[in-house]
Amino acid sequence: MSNEDETKNQQEQAPQSDKPTRKSIPVWAATVGMAVTIVLGGGIGYGAFAIHNAQQATTTTAVPAEMNKVVKAYATISQNYYQSTSSQKLINGAISGMVNSLKDPYSVYLQNQDATSLNTEISGSFGGIGATMEQRSSGVFVESVNADSAAKKAGVQAGDQIVSVDGKSVTKQSLNKIVAKVRGKIGTKVTVGVKRGGHTMTFTMKRAKVTVASITGKLDSTNKQVGIITFTTFTDNSGKEMKKVVKKLRQEGAKKFVLDLRGNPGGVLDQALAIDSMFLKNGQTILKVKSRTGAAEVYKAGKKYDDGFKITEPTVVLIDGDSASAAEITAAALNEQANVPLLGQKSFGKGTVQTVADMGGGNELKLTIAKWLTPNGTWINHKGIQPTEKVDNPSYANIPAITVTSMKEGDANKSVKSLQRALNALGYDAGTANGYYSSTVTAAVKAFQSKAGLTATGEANEDTIGELVTKVSAKISDNDTVMKAALTKVEGMQ
């Protein structure tokens, strides 16, 4: 889920194949009817990286002779191309071309909105109206409204369909585009048009600062001495958030912790250092960072990072294939230096560090500048971190996305196969998941529709798929095998 209270599950302009996505529910659940949370206001996501907060000093060197080719190409195009083109477009194209030649999915030239979105995600706050939206096949709808937000005060309600922003129709635009239009500079106004119950109305609101919590905590429902801390990302606020969450859980009676790093694609390196230092003894190595020119720089736990705040309670860490970069730094440091057990599945394997350089004009260059090593000197890039105890999710937690809004008997495609798997997981006999919508599938859909209070047509429409997603997601949440194993593990630790 992503949220104007947003998330890094939003995409960067980097190639997507190497980028994990955060998910607490199966991938397919984000297609029809499920909230793709982005608190009215969406970004582009970290794309799983540890990013240096500090800007790297760049030394301007003499322009090499080879650059004359670039200058000549620029002059030739600008003077002779059959249509007029802007110099800025050509310059941006040249920079993008240089970056793309690196074939590094984490090095990206970010322009305008993309750069703004990245900075929003790093800071963990932005200007918005305080509402959460979701993408449905029929449009973008308000999923929830934050208390004391501009949207709440104006009268925006859950279920409203977003139809316009500042007087312009957005009914055919994607969730990300609408969110980008609603967000803006704090203190500025935005007018949002919604459709509610057949009526259209508009709300003019002043954008306010919306801060996203990257770390949340709660006591386990059955063992009130175990605090469960969930990390969605590492933002500029994560260190402070961690201290606040731990203090609150301690006051409520927590004596042990489970850190849930599943689906966490990384974030700000400095904040990972601050949190990791809390669990280690001063002087213990957190990680090593090695650039192409020098010896590895060693980062060690100490007051410099944790301000003297330490966490010594028994702890277990959860990881999965979407735990990447800064999340992997945390998992490795706690495991190798504090013997904290890791439960779940092998992590993503993202072992590089990026920095962001201001290129002027609202553009930024995110560039890989180093690789990081675990305290023991291991480079986990493309390898990941193996859990100390492997615990698999149930098979229905990994059902591929349903990418259509309706299916009927006779259809044959991958979405039908996902439909069959979902129905079977809920106890409705849809036969072998072979991707063919047979009479057996029709009967299973009818049975599901009847039980769910839907019109029993036997055809899987948007409402049916949405309800199916909800039911399977609830089952996954109720049968979180990894969390159950972690609770059993930590309860036995002293």
HUMOHU-V244791 format. One record per backbone hydrogen bond with DSSP energy under -0.5 kcal/mol. CO is the residue of the C=O (numbers start at 0). NH is the residue of the N-H. E is the energy in kcal/mol with one decimal. If there is no record, write none. Layout:
BEGIN
co=<CO	CO>
nh=<NH	NH>
e=<E	E>
END
This chain:
BEGIN
co=<3	4	6	7	15	17	25	26	27	27	27	30	34	37	39	48	48	49	50	50	51	56	57	58	63	64	65	65	66	67	68	69	70	71	72	73	74	75	76	85	86	87	88	89	90	91	92	93	94	95	96	98	99	102	103	105	107	107	109	110	111	112	113	114	115	116	117	118	119	119	121	123	125	125	126	127	128	129	130	131	131	133	133	135	138	139	140	140	141	143	145	148	149	150	150	156	159	160	160	162	162	163	164	167	169	173	174	175	176	177	178	184	187	189	189	190	191	192	192	193	193	194	195	198	200	202	202	204	204	206	207	208	209	210	211	213	213	215	217	221	222	222	224	224	224	225	225	226	226	227	227	228	229	229	231	232	233	234	236	237	238	239	240	241	242	243	244	245	246	247	248	249	254	255	256	257	257	258	258	259	260	262	263	265	266	267	268	269	270	271	272	273	274	274	275	275	276	277	280	283	286	287	288	288	289	295	296	297	298	298	300	301	301	302	305	307	309	313	314	315	316	317	318	319	321	322	323	324	325	326	327	328	329	330	331	332	332	333	333	334	340	341	341	342	343	348	348	350	351	352	352	353	354	356	359	362	362	363	363	364	364	365	366	369	370	372	373	377	377	379	379	384	388	393	394	395	398	400	406	407	410	412	413	414	415	416	417	418	419	420	421	422	423	426	427	431	434	435	436	437	438	439	440	441	442	443	444	445	446	447	448	448	449	454	458	459	460	461	462	463	464	465	466	467	468	469	470	471	472	473	474	476	478	479	480	481	482	483	484	485	486	487	488	489>
nh=<5	3	9	46	18	19	28	29	30	31	401	32	36	40	128	50	266	353	268	269	355	58	59	60	66	67	68	69	70	71	72	73	74	75	76	77	78	79	80	89	90	91	92	93	94	95	96	97	98	99	100	101	102	104	106	107	109	365	363	113	115	116	117	118	119	120	121	122	123	124	235	211	127	209	183	207	150	145	39	142	143	135	140	138	135	161	133	142	158	131	148	152	153	154	155	159	141	162	194	169	170	192	167	164	172	177	178	179	180	181	182	187	206	191	204	165	202	162	163	195	200	160	198	195	193	191	204	189	206	186	127	210	125	212	213	231	232	229	227	223	219	225	226	254	255	219	227	228	257	217	229	259	215	231	264	234	267	237	240	241	242	243	244	245	246	247	248	249	250	251	253	252	313	226	315	228	259	260	317	230	263	264	323	233	50	271	272	273	274	275	276	277	277	278	278	279	279	310	283	300	298	372	290	296	370	297	288	299	285	286	282	304	305	306	308	309	311	256	340	258	342	260	344	322	323	347	326	328	329	330	331	332	333	334	335	336	337	337	339	338	316	387	388	318	390	350	381	371	49	368	369	51	366	364	362	358	359	109	365	356	366	107	354	352	289	287	376	373	379	382	383	346	343	396	397	398	27	402	459	410	436	416	417	418	419	420	421	422	423	424	425	427	426	428	429	433	412	437	409	441	442	443	444	445	446	447	448	449	450	451	452	453	452	456	460	406	464	465	466	467	468	469	470	471	472	473	474	475	476	477	478	479	480	483	484	485	486	487	488	489	490	491	491	492>
e=<-0.9	-0.5	-0.8	-0.6	-1.7	-0.6	-1.7	-1.7	-1.4	-0.5	-0.6	-0.6	-0.7	-0.6	-1.3	-0.6	-2.0	-2.8	-2.2	-0.5	-0.5	-0.5	-0.6	-0.6	-1.8	-2.1	-1.5	-0.5	-2.3	-2.7	-2.5	-2.5	-2.5	-2.7	-2.6	-2.7	-1.9	-2.0	-2.3	-1.6	-2.5	-2.8	-1.9	-2.0	-2.4	-2.7	-2.2	-2.0	-2.4	-2.9	-1.6	-1.5	-1.5	-0.5	-1.6	-0.6	-0.8	-2.9	-2.8	-2.1	-2.3	-2.6	-2.1	-2.2	-2.1	-2.2	-2.2	-2.4	-2.1	-0.7	-2.9	-3.9	-0.6	-3.3	-1.9	-2.7	-2.7	-2.7	-2.9	-3.6	-1.5	-0.5	-2.6	-1.4	-3.2	-2.7	-2.9	-0.5	-3.1	-3.5	-1.3	-2.4	-1.9	-1.5	-2.2	-1.8	-2.9	-0.6	-2.1	-2.3	-0.7	-2.8	-1.5	-2.2	-1.9	-2.2	-2.8	-2.2	-1.5	-2.0	-2.5	-2.1	-3.3	-0.5	-2.8	-4.0	-2.2	-2.9	-1.6	-0.5	-2.6	-2.1	-1.9	-3.6	-3.1	-2.8	-0.6	-2.6	-0.6	-2.8	-2.6	-0.5	-1.6	-0.5	-0.6	-2.9	-0.8	-2.7	-3.5	-0.6	-0.7	-1.8	-0.5	-3.2	-1.5	-2.8	-0.5	-0.6	-2.4	-1.8	-0.5	-3.3	-2.1	-0.6	-0.5	-0.5	-3.2	-1.6	-2.4	-2.6	-1.8	-2.2	-2.8	-2.7	-2.5	-2.1	-2.5	-2.5	-2.1	-1.5	-2.9	-1.2	-0.5	-3.1	-1.8	-3.0	-0.6	-0.9	-2.9	-2.3	-1.8	-0.8	-2.8	-1.6	-2.5	-1.4	-2.3	-1.9	-2.2	-2.8	-2.2	-0.8	-0.7	-0.6	-1.3	-0.7	-0.6	-3.2	-2.3	-3.1	-2.7	-3.4	-0.5	-3.5	-2.3	-0.5	-2.8	-0.5	-3.5	-1.1	-2.9	-1.8	-2.2	-2.0	-2.1	-0.6	-0.5	-2.6	-0.6	-3.1	-2.8	-2.0	-1.8	-1.9	-0.7	-2.4	-2.3	-2.5	-1.9	-2.2	-2.8	-2.4	-2.4	-2.0	-3.0	-2.1	-0.5	-1.2	-2.2	-0.9	-2.4	-1.0	-2.2	-2.3	-2.1	-0.6	-2.8	-2.0	-0.9	-2.7	-1.3	-3.1	-2.4	-2.6	-1.5	-2.5	-0.6	-3.0	-0.6	-2.5	-0.7	-2.2	-2.0	-2.8	-3.1	-2.3	-2.7	-2.5	-0.7	-2.3	-2.9	-1.9	-1.7	-2.2	-1.6	-0.8	-1.3	-0.7	-1.9	-2.2	-3.1	-1.3	-1.9	-2.4	-2.6	-2.2	-2.3	-2.6	-2.7	-2.0	-1.3	-2.7	-1.4	-0.6	-1.0	-2.1	-1.6	-1.6	-2.8	-2.2	-2.2	-1.9	-2.8	-2.4	-2.2	-2.3	-2.9	-2.5	-2.1	-2.1	-0.6	-3.1	-1.0	-1.7	-1.1	-1.8	-2.7	-2.8	-2.3	-2.3	-2.5	-2.0	-2.3	-2.5	-2.7	-2.1	-1.9	-2.4	-2.3	-2.4	-1.4	-0.8	-1.7	-2.5	-2.0	-2.2	-2.5	-2.0	-2.3	-3.0	-2.0	-0.9	-0.7	-1.3>
END
